[in-house]
Amino acid sequence: MSALPSLPRKTWIAACSHRLQRQWPSIDPDQLEELADTLWQDQRLRLLEPTDAAVEWLQPVLADQPKAAARSAAPGQVEHAAVGQPGDDR
C-alpha cells in the first residue's frame, strides 16, 4: 500500500475547512480556515484526506450529537467529533 500524494497546502486547508463548515455553518469561514490550517500542521492529520482529517478531529463533537444527527451524515462517512468548538472561550 503506497502513500497518497500530498495535496498542496492551500487545497488541503480549503477542503478541510469546507468539511468543518458543514458541521458549523454559522462559524466565520475565516475561523474555520484557521482551524483547518492548525489541523494541517498535525502531521498525522495531514497524511489523511482533508475531509477525513476534519472528521477525525470532529470525533468527540459528533459522538455527543443525538443519533438522528449522526444518521443525517453523508453516506459512507463515519462521523467523528471535536474537542471544543471554534469560538469557545473555555
RAMO-V237140 format. One record per residue. N is the residue number from 1. PSI is psi in radians with two decimals (NA if undefined). OMEGA is omega in whole degrees, 0 to 359 (999 if undefined). NEAR is the number of other ideal C-beta (glycine too) atoms within 8 Angstrom. Layout:
n=(N/N)
psi=(PSI/PSI)
omega=(OMEGA/OMEGA)
near=(NEAR/NEAR)
This chain:
n=(1/2/3/4/5/6/7/8/9/10/11/12/13/14/15/16/17/18/19/20/21/22/23/24/25/26/27/28/29/30/31/32/33/34/35/36/37/38/39/40/41/42/43/44/45/46/47/48/49/50/51/52/53/54/55/56/57/58/59/60/61/62/63/64/65/66/67/68/69/70/71/72/73/74/75/76/77/78/79/80/81/82/83/84/85/86/87/88/89/90)
psi=(2.11/2.70/2.55/2.53/2.49/2.45/2.66/2.56/-0.86/-0.66/-0.78/-0.82/-0.74/-0.77/-0.72/-0.77/-0.69/-0.74/-0.69/-0.62/-0.59/-0.59/-0.72/1.31/-0.36/-0.09/2.46/2.18/-0.55/-0.65/-0.72/-0.59/-0.68/-0.72/-0.79/-0.66/-0.70/-0.73/-0.67/-0.55/-0.28/1.94/-0.65/-0.77/-0.65/-0.49/-0.26/2.84/2.58/-0.70/-0.63/-0.67/-0.73/-0.78/-0.73/-0.80/-0.57/-0.10/-0.89/-0.65/-0.82/-0.54/-0.47/-0.17/2.67/2.69/-0.63/-0.69/-0.66/-0.62/-0.41/0.07/2.78/2.45/2.42/-0.08/2.31/2.14/2.37/-3.00/3.14/2.79/1.87/2.94/2.62/2.39/-0.21/2.36/0.73/NA)
omega=(181/180/177/175/182/173/173/184/183/179/180/181/179/180/178/179/178/179/177/179/176/179/185/184/183/180/179/180/178/177/180/176/176/178/178/177/177/178/178/181/176/186/180/179/182/179/178/169/185/179/177/178/179/180/178/181/181/186/180/181/182/179/180/182/177/181/180/180/179/179/181/179/179/180/177/179/174/181/178/184/186/176/183/178/176/179/176/179/180/999)
near=(1/3/4/5/4/6/8/6/7/6/9/14/13/11/12/15/13/9/12/15/11/6/11/9/6/3/12/5/8/6/10/14/11/8/11/16/9/8/13/13/7/8/6/6/11/12/6/9/7/15/11/8/14/14/14/10/10/14/11/10/12/16/8/6/9/5/5/6/9/10/6/5/9/4/4/3/8/4/10/11/11/11/4/6/8/10/6/6/3/3)
